[in-house]
Amino acid sequence: MRKLLSALILAGTATTAAAGGYVAPVVEPAPVVVQKSSSSSSIWIPIAILVLIGLAVSHHGDKGEY
């Protein structure tokens, strides 16, 4: 009886110890939050540059005669 009990305990611990294999941990990437800038504020800079270029070109040929 003693041998049978120790054989069962040994068999039970051996099967649970070798039941699985090595499982690599799965690392999920962190979510990236992208904030969208409003297009209404960023459009004013190119418009202002175009207006300034237009004013500079229009006054380039002007000799100050109004």
Secondary structure, DSSP 8 states (H G I E B T S, - for coil): -HHHHHHHHHHHHHHHHSSS------------------HHHHSHHHHHHHHHHHHHHHHHS--S--
